[in-house]
Amino acid sequence: MQTLKIADLDDRMVVTLNRPAQRNAINAEMIGELHEVCAALEAKPKPMLLIGAGDHFAGGADIGELRARGRDEAFAGINRNLFDRIGRLPLPTIAAVSGYALGGGAELSYACDIRIATETAVFGNPEPGLGIMAAAGASYRLPELVGKSVAKQVLLGGRNLDAPDALRSGLVMSVVAPGEHIAAAHKVIDRIARSAPLALKLTKMIVDAPGSHPFADDIAQAVLFESRDKHDRMTAFLEKK
């Protein structure tokens, strides 16, 4: 791959956005390669850790490419379709964010299930200043993550969320010192990897489903109650006690 570095480990996949000279700006080639990552994780589910090479997570979409896009490309939802696909991956995804996560880079981080930030992290969506809107998921993901008021401050008021703001608003799980975000994210994945994959998959599916869904919860729990993994894990727990 030309824009990504991939470490496909037994219990996780580590994906590094690798255009550091461009602050890891998301271009068409990166979009295509991230679709390949999604296909691999759909075929063989495992948690994904997403990081940026260098000092920044992703400074946005490639502006040169965006300037050339027209109505047909907008209707195609090029970035949105990818980020929605990342949001639907079967097992948890974590974005480890340092430096800028702006525009499309912020929306990519919003599509992940959990975000870990360094003290240098800055999240923002300056798209209206470029004559467009944040149309790759921010309009529906950010209000769910931080509430409608803060989302409007970001999307309409041009507010950036620094690391303390992101932590207070619930956008990130934790804030760590520069350079420690990847290790902190791996610790979270270590905990995730100790859980039952089917329980994680069904929990994510239920949490992401819109509205109230008590019967879906019951059905998912019924599936888990009948699983061999549940029986073995509970037996091990009781025998250890």
C-alpha atoms as one frame of an Amber mdcrd trajectory, in Angstrom:
protein
   0.000   0.000   0.000   1.161   3.540  -0.772  -0.713   5.661   1.787  -1.066
   3.219   4.693   1.152   1.020   6.828  -0.532  -2.172   8.020   0.440  -4.433
  10.904  -1.962  -7.375  10.797  -1.502  -9.087  14.163  -3.293 -12.107  15.588
  -5.702 -10.140  17.774  -5.738  -6.677  16.162  -4.924  -4.734  13.025  -2.869
  -1.563  13.339  -3.419   0.875  10.477  -1.181   3.930  10.112  -2.169   6.812
   7.846   1.141   7.370   6.124   1.292  10.727   4.357   3.126  12.677   7.073
   4.426  15.364   4.715   0.770  16.200   3.937  -0.344  15.854   7.579  -1.888
  12.542   6.468  -4.460  14.295   4.297  -7.026  11.791   3.055  -6.843  11.464
  -0.722  -8.564   9.118  -3.165  -5.755   6.574  -2.976  -6.043   6.423   0.814
  -9.810   6.027   0.535  -9.317   3.030  -1.738  -6.727   1.462   0.541  -8.919
   1.952   3.620 -11.707   0.135   1.768  -9.274  -2.764   1.355  -8.653  -2.689
   5.113 -12.407  -2.775   5.745 -12.828  -5.748   3.428 -10.115  -7.639   5.318
 -11.698  -6.852   8.700 -15.148  -7.832   7.484 -13.805 -11.177   6.262 -11.733
 -11.823   9.401 -13.014  -9.569  12.211 -10.579  -8.197  14.760 -10.217  -4.839
  16.547  -8.561  -2.046  14.582  -6.209   0.643  15.863  -5.978   3.683  13.595
  -3.093   6.149  13.988  -1.355   8.845  11.988   2.312   8.887  11.025   4.294
  11.829  12.345   2.881  14.579  14.528  -0.711  14.552  13.283  -3.602  12.133
  12.916  -5.083  13.600   9.735  -5.244  17.259   8.799  -8.294  16.783   6.585
  -9.208  15.634   3.129  -6.955  16.461   0.204  -8.103  19.998  -0.722  -6.760
  19.753  -4.263  -8.958  16.744  -4.901 -11.949  18.303  -3.128 -11.706  21.428
  -5.279 -12.024  19.290  -8.397 -15.088  17.396  -7.153 -18.535  18.339  -8.381
 -22.158  17.400  -7.834 -21.784  13.814  -9.013 -18.913  13.149  -6.601 -20.932
  14.672  -3.758 -23.885  12.393  -4.495 -21.475   9.434  -4.564 -20.573  10.128
  -0.907 -16.961   9.115  -1.477 -15.639   9.824   2.017 -18.946   9.268   3.797
 -19.372   5.755   2.406 -15.922   4.797   3.641 -16.416   6.268   7.109 -19.843
   4.614   7.393 -18.199   1.323   6.465 -15.575   1.830   9.162 -18.381   2.585
  11.622 -20.033  -0.741  10.743 -16.937  -2.909  11.221 -17.863  -5.918  13.363
 -15.411  -5.404  16.231 -14.310  -2.247  18.072 -12.161   0.385  16.413  -9.919
   2.880  18.206  -8.427   6.102  16.856  -5.225   7.175  18.632  -5.050  10.895
  17.885  -2.152  13.294  18.187  -1.994  16.740  16.641  -4.612  17.707  14.097
  -7.766  15.725  13.411  -9.493  18.256  11.207 -12.172  18.104   8.528 -12.232
  14.628   7.034  -9.599  13.578   9.558 -11.941  14.494  12.408 -14.798  12.655
  10.695 -12.613   9.575  10.321 -11.944   9.653  14.063 -15.671  10.132  14.782
 -16.372   6.933  12.818 -14.260   4.926  15.260 -15.823   3.528  18.420 -13.256
   4.976  20.849 -10.753   7.822  20.663  -7.559   8.254  22.704  -5.875  11.666
  22.465  -2.568  13.223  23.320  -2.298  16.651  24.923  -1.540  18.037  21.438
  -4.776  16.801  19.846  -7.128  19.263  18.151 -10.473  18.222  16.638 -12.378
  20.523  14.300 -14.491  20.860  11.184 -13.568  24.039   9.308 -15.362  22.991
   6.101 -17.752  25.994   5.895 -14.710  28.257   5.645 -13.910  26.420   2.402
 -17.449  26.766   1.074 -18.604  23.227   1.882 -20.028  21.329   4.841 -18.727
  18.448   6.912 -20.664  15.832   4.970 -18.786  12.619   5.776 -20.658  11.787
   8.962 -20.038  14.746  11.274 -23.632  15.983  11.027 -25.002  12.779  12.575
 -22.032  11.346  14.491 -20.765  14.422  16.312 -24.129  15.317  17.947 -24.348
  11.753  19.273 -20.801  11.930  20.611 -20.775  15.384  22.242 -24.388  16.628
  22.142 -26.084  18.933  19.654 -24.975  22.193  21.305 -21.247  21.401  21.211
 -21.621  19.875  17.741 -23.124  23.133  16.457 -20.291  25.093  18.050 -17.855
  22.957  16.055 -19.789  22.626  12.802 -21.270  26.133  12.664 -19.212  28.261
  15.030 -15.789  27.142  13.907 -14.832  25.961  17.380 -11.946  23.528  17.674
 -11.901  21.054  20.550  -8.487  20.760  22.146  -7.633  17.724  24.254  -9.195
  18.993  27.530 -12.344  20.081  25.658 -12.544  16.718  23.922 -12.212  14.906
  27.243 -14.847  17.063  28.974 -17.287  16.597  26.108 -16.842  12.818  26.066
 -15.345  12.777  22.592 -12.214  11.002  23.847 -11.760   8.264  26.414  -8.517
   9.639  27.844  -5.769  12.192  27.269  -2.130  11.142  27.596   1.257  12.761
  27.170   2.626  13.196  23.633   3.927   9.923  22.278   1.959   7.766  24.721
  -1.319   7.534  22.782  -0.453   4.404  20.825   0.552   2.452  23.935  -2.588
   3.675  25.723  -4.750   2.535  22.817  -3.061  -0.874  22.770  -3.917  -1.270
  26.471  -7.585  -0.701  25.627  -7.388  -3.263  22.833  -5.705  -5.680  25.241
  -8.830  -5.486  27.400 -11.086  -5.791  24.368  -9.166  -8.836  23.156  -9.889
 -10.625  26.436 -13.649 -10.349  25.842 -15.811 -12.736  23.859 -15.804 -11.716
  20.175 -19.490 -12.550  19.652 -20.458 -10.556  22.762 -18.484  -7.578  21.456
 -19.975  -7.871  17.989 -23.574  -8.058  19.213 -23.055  -5.311  21.792 -21.685
  -2.955  19.140 -24.532  -3.819  16.799 -27.146  -3.134  19.479 -25.554   0.089
  20.738 -25.319   1.462  17.182 -28.921   0.544  16.310 -31.223   3.592  16.339
 -33.914   4.074  18.933 -35.032   1.818  21.766 -34.728  -1.889  21.003 -35.414
  -4.032  24.096 -36.499  -7.051  22.068 -33.302  -6.887  20.015 -31.355  -6.848
  23.282 -33.231  -9.940  24.424 -32.603 -11.757  21.159 -28.900 -10.909  21.193
 -28.639 -12.049  24.803 -30.458 -15.283  23.955 -27.884 -15.999  21.255 -25.068
 -15.344  23.720 -26.657 -17.446  26.471 -26.569 -20.444  24.125 -22.957 -19.926
  23.042 -20.207 -22.307  24.064 -17.930 -19.361  24.777 -20.329 -18.043  27.436
 -20.496 -21.440  29.133 -16.729 -21.906  29.112 -15.991 -18.388  30.373 -18.508
 -18.596  33.218 -17.280 -22.055  34.198 -13.706 -20.776  34.321 -14.839 -17.816
  36.430 -16.677 -20.022  38.934 -13.853 -22.548  39.164 -11.335 -19.767  39.801
 -13.469 -18.489  42.670
